[in-house]
Amino acid sequence: SQKVSVFTIDFKDQEQNRGLANNGLKRIKTLRHPNILTYVDSVSNEQSIQIVTEEVVPLIQHLSEIKDY
């Protein structure tokens, strides 16, 4: 089983950004670069787009761990 992260774009308050989000999704599906998250899967509907990527640690958690080091 693979650990993943899920990012959600909700169009409830951002209907005008739907086209931009769909174009970005098309690009991330084919993008392969060591500094970019690896795309795993996605689901889209009228209300939102959910993008599944390799597992990531939230920045706030990472900064907290560095501070405690």
C-alpha positions in Angstrom: 0.0 0.0 0.0 1.3 3.4 -0.9 1.0 6.5 1.3 -0.4 9.5 -0.5 -1.5 13.1 0.0 -4.7 14.5 -1.4 -5.1 18.2 -2.4 -8.6 19.5 -3.0 -9.6 22.6 -5.1 -13.2 23.6 -4.1 -15.0 25.8 -6.7 -17.7 26.9 -4.3 -16.1 30.4 -4.1 -13.8 30.2 -7.1 -16.0 29.3 -10.1 -13.9 31.5 -12.4 -10.8 29.4 -11.6 -12.2 26.1 -12.9 -10.6 26.4 -16.3 -7.2 27.2 -14.8 -7.5 24.3 -12.4 -8.4 21.9 -15.2 -5.5 23.1 -17.3 -3.1 22.7 -14.4 -4.4 19.2 -13.8 -3.7 18.2 -17.4 -0.1 19.5 -17.1 0.7 17.9 -13.8 -0.5 14.5 -15.1 2.4 14.4 -17.6 5.0 16.4 -15.6 8.1 14.5 -14.5 10.7 16.4 -12.5 12.5 15.6 -9.3 11.4 18.9 -7.6 7.7 18.4 -8.4 5.3 16.2 -6.5 4.6 12.9 -8.3 1.0 12.7 -9.6 -0.8 9.5 -8.6 -4.5 10.0 -9.6 -7.3 12.6 -9.6 -11.1 12.9 -9.3 -13.1 15.9 -10.6 -16.7 16.8 -10.5 -18.8 20.0 -10.7 -17.9 21.1 -7.1 -14.1 20.3 -6.9 -11.0 18.6 -8.1 -9.0 16.3 -5.9 -5.4 15.5 -6.8 -3.6 12.6 -5.3 0.2 12.8 -5.1 3.1 11.1 -3.4 3.0 11.6 0.4 4.2 15.0 1.7 4.7 16.5 5.1 2.8 19.8 5.7 5.2 22.7 5.8 4.1 23.8 9.3 4.9 20.3 10.6 8.3 20.2 8.9 9.2 23.7 10.3 8.1 22.6 13.8 10.4 19.5 13.5 13.3 21.6 12.4 12.7 24.1 15.3 12.7 21.2 17.8 16.0 19.8 16.4 
